[in-house]
């Protein structure tokens, strides 16, 4: 080729380099844009958690309950988030420590509301009574498993209050059924039964009185009530009265915090047999027997609305989560499984309501759709931790199921299957309360 001549493709050769550079630049830009988009999607997901609220008592009269309940809730939420959240949404638990005090709860609720909570674990019957109008006005569902106001079972009248599992009316009715069944097995008639009811003198303690009075009249047994003034640490006189003056054949107790262990010690001191005492759900845990002494607690009965112990799959998953993190599971998993498991159950119920809301009603999730999510829960057992629960628009309790456990050696052992008592009487009271507008 002579000097000055050029290849026919030289012109193309001259322009090839800039074209490839442009192509590479374009591809690079697409990669960068894709990366930014992926980051923005991930950020959006992370920035939009579903928020649930929890009132905890870590310093007040029921702190022995509260610290264990709340640990169970936090652990369950951690487990859910490690498993991918709810439909990709992380769960954020906003805790307010209220010391079992109404004024702190009212203030704390407003902070929860600002945080965007979709539902609240409304720990404490006095707290729930105080906040009920706000929950309804703000369309924020409040759950009160095993406590709260029993008339809120009526979902039409209390659309945003859920006394799930077993209200105090359902617990009292089940306790009476258990006592009468045991009494009849000895060949005796209900009219010959003397029943003592020992209760913490606050709204929660007084809540079962109407149904106990109704059942005493219906079944014909004699009942006497014994109010224990807060903080529930003086029961010597009441125990002597029950054991030696009234001479109760059976005693139902409804106490909180440190008072259950005091009742066990005082009744034992008065010579009253523990296998004639049945506690409602807040006086039937490992810390109560620890404080009273397991030896003198032998034979004592207690109602439960969730399973006791560590054998349940969800509890095993939490234990594994701790071990995978290189940690030993905290002591409450074994030393206070009654309250810890209830905390897991309550948080799981809130999570399930959000899951139902997302699946049935889509985005964005709201207070209204979470309410409908609760009302869509059916056959919820959390792997056997709780009995089959079905919540509807009409029935916000979900069945009123309980199980009786008894102290044997150093354990709470189940002595019945899941059962209910006098459901028709419970619903009579619910409807009567609605008619009175109470």
MARBA-84189 format. One line per 8 residues: their letters; for each residue x, y, z of C-alpha. Coordinates in pm, whole numbers, plus 32768, in hexadecimal, padded with zeros to 4 digits. Example, Ala and Ser with C-alpha at 12.3 -4.5 7.8 and 13.67 -1.06 7.14 Angstrom:
<rs>
as	84CE/7E3E/830C ~ 8557/7F96/82CA
</rs>
This chain:
<rs>
xxxxxxxx	8000/8000/8000 ~ 808D/8150/7F9B ~ 80BB/826D/808B ~ 7F8D/834C/809A ~ 7EA0/8235/803B ~ 7DAD/81AE/8141 ~ 7CEF/8073/8186 ~ 7B7E/8088/8130
xxxxxxxx	7B2F/8034/829A ~ 7C16/8137/8330 ~ 7AF8/8228/8359 ~ 7A3D/811F/841F ~ 7B79/80D4/84E1 ~ 7B9B/8240/853E ~ 7A38/8245/85D1 ~ 7A2D/80EA/8672
xxxxxxxx	7AD8/8153/87B3 ~ 79EA/826F/880D ~ 78BB/8191/87BD ~ 7932/807C/88A5 ~ 797F/817E/89AE ~ 781F/8204/898E ~ 778F/80A7/89A2 ~ 785D/8056/8AD6
xxxxxxxx	77F4/819E/8B75 ~ 7688/8152/8B2E ~ 76A0/7FF8/8BC1 ~ 7751/8082/8CF1 ~ 7642/8185/8D1D ~ 7538/8077/8D0B ~ 75EF/7FAA/8E13 ~ 760E/80D8/8EF6
xxxxxxxx	74A0/8133/8EC5 ~ 7439/7FCC/8F0D ~ 750D/7FC9/9047 ~ 7476/8112/90BA ~ 7318/808E/9073 ~ 735D/7F4F/9139 ~ 73E3/801A/9259 ~ 72B9/8102/9251
xxxxxxxx	71C7/7FDB/9257 ~ 7282/7F3B/9378 ~ 728D/8087/942C ~ 711A/80BE/93F3 ~ 70CE/7F68/9485 ~ 71AF/7FA5/95B1 ~ 711D/80FF/95E6 ~ 6FB7/807E/95EF
xxxxxxxx	6F9D/7F87/970D ~ 6E51/7F22/97A0 ~ 6E42/7FAD/9900 ~ 6DA1/7F09/9A2D ~ 6D8A/7F9F/9B8A ~ 6DC4/7EFE/9CDC ~ 6D7C/7F7D/9E39 ~ 6E70/7EDB/9F2D
xxxxxxxx	6E80/7EE1/A0A6 ~ 6FEE/7EC5/A103 ~ 6FE2/7F96/A242 ~ 6E80/7F88/A2CE ~ 6DA1/7E9E/A396 ~ 6DA4/7D8C/A28C ~ 6F0E/7D9F/A21E ~ 6F42/7C2B/A263
xxxxxxxx	6E4A/7BF2/A14B ~ 6EAB/7D12/A06A ~ 701E/7CD6/A03F ~ 6FE1/7B74/9FC6 ~ 6EB7/7BC4/9EE8 ~ 6F76/7CD4/9E37 ~ 70AF/7C05/9E02 ~ 6FD8/7AFF/9D56
xxxxxxxx	6F43/7C07/9C72 ~ 7093/7C9F/9C13 ~ 7126/7B48/9BCD ~ 7004/7AE3/9AEF ~ 7021/7C24/9A24 ~ 7198/7BE7/99FA ~ 714A/7A88/997F ~ 704B/7B08/9883
xxxxxxxx	7141/7C0B/97FF ~ 7256/7B09/97DB ~ 7163/7A3B/970C ~ 711A/7B5D/9620 ~ 700D/7C20/96D6 ~ 6EA2/7C26/9668 ~ 6E93/7C19/94EE ~ 6FE8/7CC1/94E3
xxxxxxxx	6F8A/7DCC/95E1 ~ 7060/7DD2/971B ~ 6FA2/7DE8/9863 ~ 6FF3/7EFE/9958 ~ 6F83/7ED8/9AC1 ~ 6F59/8021/9B7A ~ 6F60/7FE8/9CF3 ~ 6ED8/80D9/9DF8
xxxxxxxx	6F30/808B/9F62 ~ 6DFE/80FC/A026 ~ 6E39/806B/A182 ~ 6CCC/7FF7/A180 ~ 6C61/8163/A1A7 ~ 6B42/8202/A0E6 ~ 6BD4/8365/A0BD ~ 6D1C/82DF/A030
xxxxxxxx	6C56/81FC/9F49 ~ 6B86/8317/9EBC ~ 6CC0/83E1/9E75 ~ 6D72/82AF/9DEA ~ 6C52/825D/9D04 ~ 6C74/83B0/9C5C ~ 6DE5/8369/9C19 ~ 6D86/8216/9B86
xxxxxxxx	6C89/82C0/9AA6 ~ 6D91/83B0/9A27 ~ 6E6D/8283/99D8 ~ 6D5B/81F8/98F7 ~ 6CF7/80C0/99B8 ~ 6BF2/7FE3/9913 ~ 6B91/7F26/9A4F ~ 6BE2/7F35/9BC2
xxxxxxxx	6C19/7E31/9CD1 ~ 6B50/7EF3/9DD3 ~ 6BE1/7E5B/9F0F ~ 6B0A/7E9C/A041 ~ 6991/7EA0/A073 ~ 698A/8001/A109 ~ 6A5E/8078/9FE4 ~ 6974/7FD7/9EE8
xxxxxxxx	683E/8074/9F84 ~ 68E6/81CA/9F78 ~ 6957/81AB/9E0E ~ 682C/80F9/9D72 ~ 678F/823A/9CE4 ~ 68DC/829F/9C48 ~ 6917/814B/9BAA ~ 67BF/8159/9B0A
xxxxxxxx	67DE/82C4/9A9A ~ 693C/828F/9A0C ~ 68E5/8140/9969 ~ 6A0A/8092/9A13 ~ 69C6/7F2D/9A83 ~ 6A18/7ED9/9BED ~ 6A49/7D72/9C5C ~ 6A18/7D09/9DC5
xxxxxxxx	6A63/7B92/9DD6 ~ 69EC/7B08/9F22 ~ 698F/7C5C/9FB5 ~ 68D8/7D9E/9F61 ~ 6764/7DDD/9F4B ~ 6698/7CA3/9F10 ~ 6572/7D58/9E6F ~ 665A/7DB5/9D4E
xxxxxxxx	6624/7C51/9CD4 ~ 6509/7CF9/9C13 ~ 65C5/7D68/9ADD ~ 64A5/7E33/9A53 ~ 649E/7F0C/9B8A ~ 6617/7F1E/9BBB ~ 66A2/7F0A/9A58 ~ 680E/7F48/9AB8
xxxxxxxx	682A/7E88/9C02 ~ 6889/7D17/9BFA ~ 687B/7C5D/9D4C ~ 6913/7B32/9C9E ~ 6944/79D3/9D2B ~ 6874/79E0/9E6B ~ 67DE/7B11/9F14 ~ 67B5/7B20/A08D
xxxxxxxx	664A/7AB5/A067 ~ 66B3/7986/9F9B ~ 67C7/7932/A093 ~ 66DD/7947/A1BE ~ 65D6/7874/A10E ~ 66D9/776B/A0B7 ~ 675E/776A/A21D ~ 65FD/7730/A2A4
xxxxxxxx	65C8/7615/A1AC ~ 670E/7572/A219 ~ 66B5/7593/A38C ~ 6552/7510/A361 ~ 65C6/73EC/A28B ~ 66BF/738B/A39B ~ 65B9/73BE/A4AB ~ 64B6/72E6/A3FC
xxxxxxxx	65B3/71CE/A3CD ~ 65B6/71A9/A549 ~ 643E/716D/A541 ~ 63E4/72C1/A5D1 ~ 62E5/73BD/A556 ~ 6331/7526/A4ED ~ 6248/75A8/A600 ~ 6339/751A/A702
xxxxxxxx	6469/75D2/A675 ~ 6507/76FE/A721 ~ 65DD/77C3/A62B ~ 66C8/78E0/A68A ~ 6731/79E4/A58A ~ 6870/7AA1/A5E6 ~ 68BE/7BC9/A506 ~ 69A8/7CF0/A4E0
xxxxxxxx	68CC/7E1C/A528 ~ 68E6/7EDB/A3DF ~ 6816/7ED9/A29D ~ 68C2/7D9D/A222 ~ 6884/7CE4/A368 ~ 6717/7D4D/A374 ~ 66D5/7CF5/A207 ~ 6670/7B86/A245
xxxxxxxx	657E/7BD3/A365 ~ 6440/7BF6/A28E ~ 6467/7AA2/A1E8 ~ 64C6/79F6/A32F ~ 638D/7A83/A3D2 ~ 62BC/7A15/A2A6 ~ 6347/78B4/A2B4 ~ 631E/789A/A42E
xxxxxxxx	61AE/78EC/A405 ~ 6185/7805/A2D8 ~ 623B/76D7/A36D ~ 61D9/770D/A4D7 ~ 632E/771C/A580 ~ 638A/7812/A692 ~ 6493/7914/A63A ~ 6547/7A16/A709
xxxxxxxx	6639/7B1B/A683 ~ 677D/7B8E/A725 ~ 680F/7CD4/A6A1 ~ 6986/7D03/A6CA ~ 69F1/7E72/A6C7 ~ 6B1C/7ED0/A5EC ~ 6C3B/7E81/A5EB ~ 6BAE/7D34/A65F
xxxxxxxx	6CB8/7CDA/A75D ~ 6BD7/7CB8/A892 ~ 6AF7/7B84/A887 ~ 6B22/7ADE/A9D8 ~ 69CB/7B3E/AA5D ~ 691A/7ADF/A919 ~ 69C7/798C/A911 ~ 695C/7940/AA77
xxxxxxxx	67F8/79A9/AA25 ~ 67EE/78C7/A8F2 ~ 6885/7799/A9A2 ~ 67EE/77AC/AAFF ~ 66B8/7887/AAFF ~ 6618/786A/A9A8 ~ 66BB/7712/A980 ~ 66BD/7723/A805
xxxxxxxx	66BA/75D9/A74C ~ 6764/7679/A61F ~ 680C/77C8/A5E4 ~ 6831/7887/A49E ~ 6941/7991/A4A6 ~ 6977/7AB6/A3BC ~ 6AB6/7B6A/A41D ~ 6BDC/7C16/A375
xxxxxxxx	6D4C/7C64/A3A0 ~ 6DD4/7BEE/A4EF ~ 6C7F/7BAC/A589 ~ 6C49/7A48/A500 ~ 6D78/79C9/A5C0 ~ 6CFE/7A7D/A6FA ~ 6BAB/79D2/A6DB ~ 6C51/787C/A6B8
xxxxxxxx	6D27/78B2/A7EE ~ 6C0B/793E/A8C2 ~ 6B0E/7834/A85E ~ 6C11/7727/A8A4 ~ 6C5B/77C3/A9F7 ~ 6AE5/77BC/AA46 ~ 6ADC/7649/A9F5 ~ 6A1C/7669/A8B0
xxxxxxxx	6A64/7554/A7AF ~ 6B08/75CB/A66E ~ 6A4C/74CA/A59E ~ 6910/758E/A5E8 ~ 6996/76D4/A558 ~ 6975/7733/A3E9 ~ 6A0B/787A/A36D ~ 69A0/7942/A240
xxxxxxxx	6AB0/797C/A13F ~ 6B86/7A88/A1E9 ~ 6BD8/79BF/A321 ~ 6C4A/787B/A281 ~ 6DB3/789B/A211 ~ 6F0C/7822/A274 ~ 6F68/7966/A32D ~ 6E36/793B/A40E
xxxxxxxx	6EAA/77E1/A479 ~ 7014/785A/A492 ~ 6FAF/7972/A580 ~ 6EC4/789D/A653 ~ 6F9D/7764/A64D ~ 6F5C/763F/A568 ~ 6F32/7550/A68D ~ 6E08/7606/A722
xxxxxxxx	6D75/764F/A5C8 ~ 6D48/74DB/A57A ~ 6BE8/7492/A500 ~ 6B91/75FD/A4AC ~ 6AC6/7629/A36B ~ 6ADA/773F/A26B ~ 6A2D/779E/A126 ~ 6AFA/77D8/9FEC
xxxxxxxx	6A99/7866/9E98 ~ 6BE7/7808/9DF8 ~ 6CC6/76DB/9E1F ~ 6DD3/76BD/9F2A ~ 6F35/7643/9EE7 ~ 702E/763F/9DC7 ~ 6FB9/751C/9CF0 ~ 6EF4/75F1/9BF8
xxxxxxxx	6F8B/7626/9A9D ~ 6F86/77A2/9AB0 ~ 7040/779C/9BFD ~ 713D/76A8/9B6C ~ 7170/7795/9A46 ~ 71BC/78B2/9B37 ~ 72B1/77DA/9BFA ~ 735E/777E/9AB3
xxxxxxxx	736A/78F0/9A52 ~ 7429/793F/9B91 ~ 751A/781D/9B61 ~ 7557/787A/99F4 ~ 75BA/79D2/9A75 ~ 76B2/7931/9B64 ~ 75E0/797F/9C98 ~ 7538/78B0/9DA3
xxxxxxxx	73BD/78E0/9DB0 ~ 735E/79C8/9ED0 ~ 72E3/7934/A016 ~ 7171/7995/9FEF ~ 7148/7895/9ED8 ~ 7166/7785/9FDF ~ 7131/7832/A12F ~ 6FFE/78FA/A0C8
xxxxxxxx	6F74/7847/9F98 ~ 6E0A/7898/9FF5 ~ 6E35/7A0F/9FC4 ~ 6F43/79F7/9EBA ~ 6E68/7915/9DE2 ~ 6D42/7A03/9E0A ~ 6E1B/7B1F/9D8D ~ 6E79/7A50/9C5C
xxxxxxxx	6D0A/79FF/9C20 ~ 6C93/7B68/9C3D ~ 6D9C/7BEE/9B4D ~ 6D55/7ACE/9A5E ~ 6BE5/7B2B/9A5D ~ 6C3A/7C91/99FD ~ 6D20/7C14/98E9 ~ 6C15/7B25/986A
xxxxxxxx	6B15/7C3F/9859 ~ 6C03/7D0C/9780 ~ 6C49/7BDB/96A7 ~ 6AD4/7BA5/9675 ~ 6AA5/7D16/9627 ~ 6BB5/7D14/951D ~ 6B3E/7BCF/947E ~ 69CE/7C2B/9474
xxxxxxxx	69CF/7DA4/9448 ~ 6B27/7DF7/93BC ~ 6BF6/7F31/93DF ~ 6BFD/801B/9490 ~ 6BB3/7F6E/95D8 ~ 6AE7/8047/96C7 ~ 6A38/803E/9816 ~ 68F2/7FE6/9768
xxxxxxxx	6986/7EC5/96A1 ~ 6A42/7E3F/97D1 ~ 68F6/7E36/988E ~ 6869/7D68/9770 ~ 69A6/7C99/977F ~ 6960/7C3E/98EA ~ 67FB/7BE7/9887 ~ 6881/7AFE/9778
xxxxxxxx	694D/7A26/9867 ~ 68CF/78C1/9864 ~ 695F/777D/98F2 ~ 6A8F/783B/9972 ~ 6B57/7757/9A5D ~ 6CC1/77CE/9A35 ~ 6D30/7666/9A11 ~ 6C6B/75EB/9B3D
xxxxxxxx	6CCF/7700/9C2F ~ 6B63/7772/9C45 ~ 6A12/76CA/9C03 ~ 696D/7700/9AAE ~ 6908/786C/9AAA ~ 6801/7904/99C9 ~ 67BD/7A79/99DC ~ 6697/7B10/9922
xxxxxxxx	65F5/7C63/98F6 ~ 64FA/7C03/9A06 ~ 65DE/7B3F/9AF1 ~ 6723/7BF1/9B47 ~ 6785/7AF3/9C52 ~ 67B8/79C5/9B77 ~ 671B/78B3/9C47 ~ 6771/78E0/9DB8
xxxxxxxx	6847/77A4/9DC6 ~ 691B/7751/9EF7 ~ 69DA/762A/9F80 ~ 6A16/75CC/A0EC ~ 6B79/7588/A161 ~ 6BE4/750D/A2B9 ~ 6D2B/752A/A378 ~ 6DC9/73D1/A390
xxxxxxxx	6F2E/73BC/A413 ~ 6FCF/74F6/A37F ~ 6F01/7510/A242 ~ 6DB4/7588/A1C1 ~ 6D0C/7453/A12F ~ 6BCC/7455/A05B ~ 6AAB/7399/A0FD ~ 6998/73EC/A002
xxxxxxxx	697E/7420/9E8F ~ 6913/7573/9E02 ~ 67AC/75BC/9E6A ~ 66AE/76D2/9E9E ~ 65AB/770E/9FAB ~ 644A/779A/9FA0 ~ 646F/7848/9E4F ~ 62FC/7898/9E48
xxxxxxxx	6317/794E/9F97 ~ 644A/7A0F/9F22 ~ 638C/7A86/9DEF ~ 6259/7ADD/9EC2 ~ 6331/7BCD/9F89 ~ 63D0/7C59/9E4C ~ 627A/7CA5/9DB7 ~ 61F2/7D31/9EFF
xxxxxx	631A/7E1D/9F18 ~ 62D2/7E93/9DB6 ~ 6162/7ECB/9E05 ~ 61BE/7F9B/9F36 ~ 62C2/805D/9E71 ~ 63C3/8020/9F82
</rs>
